């Protein structure tokens, strides 16, 4: 029993962190909004310890700010956050693409084809939420195909702000269409297992997203 206990506690605070992460990324918790430890304890029927551990994880990811006397609050998403995060993610995803093209199974390629078809369908319906969910699945599939545990951990530890920006930005129809076209090229390189091209396309795709997000952010000011 003693050996099992730490694993259960670790899983619990990770589950809590994922719940809060999704709420922040999807805009269910707004920038500046206070996060009540007491409310979370009551909602999930847990003690303060896993709640505080979950908030520490989100603090490291830049999603939550911890104040010693005022508790936790959702951080603001700034232009500097994007300018610093996206080049890092672009470089890491480029590496993931290179490895994925070399290591992908036939089943993963078929899965990518199915996801691309779903994403295009969401685009045609104008379903932004659905589109972003499938888009995220595609990037997760590439990461899984890369089959590198260390790279997976690294990307997941720094990608929260990027995912948050994708959901919150009001991208233009032109940029949305361009992103779909870029994903068609990404799929083609993945199918052909062209490591150099897939790496290059993913890095360019992330860079283009940064430009679009900064433009959208400037318009909202």
Residue pairs with C-beta under 8 A, 6 or more apart in sequence:
9 49
9 50
12 46
12 50
13 49
13 50
13 51
13 53
13 54
13 57
14 54
14 57
16 40
16 44
16 46
16 50
16 51
16 53
16 54
17 53
17 54
17 55
17 57
17 58
20 29
20 35
20 40
20 54
20 55
20 58
20 63
20 64
21 58
21 61
21 63
21 160
22 28
23 29
24 58
24 63
24 64
24 74
24 160
24 164
25 63
25 160
25 163
25 164
25 167
26 167
27 167
27 168
29 35
29 74
30 74
31 74
31 75
31 76
31 77
32 73
32 74
32 76
33 73
33 74
34 70
34 71
34 72
34 73
35 55
35 64
35 71
35 72
35 73
35 74
36 71
37 48
37 51
37 52
37 55
37 71
37 72
40 46
40 51
41 47
41 48
41 51
44 51
55 64
55 66
55 72
56 66
58 64
58 160
59 65
59 66
59 72
60 157
61 157
61 158
61 160
61 161
62 75
62 81
62 160
62 161
63 74
63 75
63 160
63 161
63 164
64 72
64 73
64 74
64 75
65 72
65 73
65 74
65 75
66 72
67 73
77 161
77 164
77 165
77 168
79 214
79 217
81 161
81 165
82 161
82 162
82 165
82 210
82 213
82 214
82 217
83 210
83 214
85 158
85 161
85 162
86 162
86 206
86 207
86 209
86 210
86 213
87 207
87 210
88 158
89 155
89 158
89 159
89 162
89 206
90 202
90 203
90 206
90 207
90 210
91 203
92 151
92 154
92 155
92 158
93 139
93 142
93 155
93 202
93 203
93 205
93 206
94 199
94 200
94 202
94 203
95 146
95 151
95 199
96 142
96 143
96 146
96 148
96 151
96 155
96 202
97 142
97 146
97 186
97 189
97 190
97 195
97 198
97 199
97 201
97 202
97 203
98 195
98 196
98 198
98 199
99 145
99 146
99 147
99 148
99 151
99 195
100 108
100 142
100 143
100 145
100 146
100 147
100 190
100 198
101 189
101 190
101 193
101 194
101 195
101 198
101 199
102 193
102 195
103 145
103 146
103 147
104 112
104 145
104 190
104 193
105 145
108 141
108 144
108 145
109 190
109 191
111 141
112 138
112 141
112 142
112 187
112 190
112 191
113 187
113 191
115 134
115 137
115 138
115 141
116 138
116 183
116 184
116 187
118 134
119 131
119 134
119 135
119 138
119 180
119 183
120 180
122 128
122 130
122 131
122 134
123 131
123 176
123 177
123 180
128 176
129 167
131 176
132 166
132 167
135 166
135 183
136 163
136 166
138 183
138 186
142 190
142 202
143 151
143 152
143 155
144 152
145 190
146 152
162 206
165 213
166 209
166 213
169 212
169 213
169 216
169 217
170 216
170 220
171 179
171 212
171 213
171 216
172 212
172 215
172 216
175 208
175 212
178 208
179 205
179 208
179 209
179 212
182 201
182 204
182 205
182 208
183 205
185 201
186 198
186 201
186 202
186 205
189 197
189 198
189 201
190 198
